[in-house]
Amino acid sequence: MSKPEISVFYVSIFERRELRETIEKIYTTACQENWDSEGASAIISTSRNTALSLVGLLPQNMNEPEISSTPHGEIDFDWINDGREMLTLSICPDGSLAWSAQYEHFTCQGDSPWKQELSCPLECCLQHFCQD
């Protein structure tokens, strides 16, 4: 018998509650193939669990992202500052993270497997979208 997957959260259960509720609603809506009636891939439970774990790793002073599902079976976290700076972080169906950021005169993108922690390049991008 396999052990159940346990998500570790580093913030209080009362913090970021709305983000977790949004992730649960997205999963409930998009956990079936063709959830959008246009052939969209289902969001799988691994992606949902990764998204919930990721919420617990976001810096405390970070602006809240817009969270959405994509037709490719991904869960996206989007941060946009003043319409000129943006960061998109996608949780892919294979369990990896992919991101793209543009701010100041800097553009970066990357991907990494999910290992219950943020990679250094991604963490640097996230820090830029924290409140002062």
C-alpha positions in Angstrom: 0.0 0.0 0.0 1.4 3.4 -0.9 1.6 6.3 1.5 -0.8 9.1 1.0 0.7 12.3 -0.4 1.0 15.0 2.2 1.2 18.7 1.4 3.3 20.8 3.7 2.2 24.4 4.2 4.6 27.0 5.6 1.9 29.7 6.3 -1.0 29.7 8.6 -4.1 27.7 7.5 -6.0 31.0 7.7 -3.7 32.9 5.4 -4.1 32.6 1.6 -7.5 30.8 2.2 -9.0 32.5 -0.9 -6.2 31.3 -3.1 -6.7 27.7 -1.9 -10.4 28.0 -2.4 -9.8 29.3 -6.0 -7.6 26.3 -6.7 -10.2 23.9 -5.4 -12.9 25.5 -7.6 -10.7 25.3 -10.7 -10.0 21.7 -10.0 -13.6 20.9 -9.5 -14.6 22.7 -12.7 -11.7 21.3 -14.8 -11.0 17.8 -13.6 -12.8 16.2 -16.5 -11.6 16.0 -20.1 -13.3 18.5 -22.4 -14.3 20.7 -19.4 -14.7 23.7 -21.6 -16.7 21.9 -24.3 -13.8 22.7 -26.7 -11.5 19.8 -26.1 -9.6 21.0 -23.0 -7.4 18.6 -21.1 -8.3 17.8 -17.6 -6.5 19.3 -14.6 -5.1 16.3 -12.7 -4.9 15.9 -8.9 -1.1 16.1 -9.0 -1.4 19.6 -10.5 -4.0 20.6 -7.9 -1.8 19.3 -5.0 1.3 21.1 -6.4 -0.7 24.4 -6.7 -1.9 24.1 -3.1 1.7 23.4 -1.9 3.0 26.3 -4.0 0.6 28.7 -2.3 2.3 27.8 1.0 5.7 28.7 -0.4 4.8 32.2 -1.8 6.5 35.0 0.1 4.2 36.5 2.8 4.3 40.0 1.3 3.6 38.9 -2.2 0.8 40.4 -4.2 -2.0 37.8 -4.7 -2.0 36.3 -8.2 -4.9 35.6 -10.5 -5.2 31.8 -10.7 -6.8 30.1 -13.7 -6.9 26.9 -15.7 -5.7 26.5 -19.2 -7.0 24.2 -22.0 -3.6 22.4 -21.8 -4.4 21.0 -18.4 -2.3 23.6 -16.5 -3.0 25.8 -13.6 -1.6 29.3 -14.1 -0.6 31.9 -11.5 -0.4 35.4 -13.0 0.9 38.6 -11.5 0.7 41.9 -13.4 2.0 45.2 -12.0 0.8 48.4 -13.7 0.3 46.5 -17.0 4.0 46.7 -17.8 5.4 44.0 -15.5 4.2 40.4 -15.5 5.0 37.0 -14.2 3.2 33.8 -15.3 3.9 30.6 -13.4 2.3 27.4 -14.9 1.9 24.1 -13.1 2.2 21.6 -15.9 0.4 18.2 -16.0 3.8 16.4 -15.8 4.4 18.0 -12.4 6.9 20.6 -13.6 6.8 24.3 -13.2 7.2 26.7 -16.1 7.5 30.5 -15.8 8.0 33.6 -17.8 8.6 37.1 -16.4 9.1 40.5 -17.7 10.0 43.5 -15.5 12.2 46.6 -15.7 14.6 45.7 -18.6 14.7 42.1 -17.6 13.0 39.1 -19.2 13.4 35.5 -18.0 11.8 32.2 -18.5 12.5 28.7 -17.3 11.1 25.4 -16.1 12.0 22.9 -13.4 10.6 19.8 -11.8 8.5 20.3 -8.7 10.5 19.3 -5.6 8.4 20.9 -2.9 10.6 24.0 -3.1 11.2 27.0 -5.3 14.2 27.0 -7.6 16.5 30.0 -7.2 15.7 31.7 -10.5 11.9 31.4 -9.9 12.3 32.6 -6.3 14.2 35.7 -7.6 11.3 36.4 -10.1 8.7 36.0 -7.3 10.6 38.4 -5.0 10.2 41.2 -7.6 6.4 40.9 -7.2 6.4 41.4 -3.5 5.0 44.5 -1.8 7.6 46.9 -0.3 
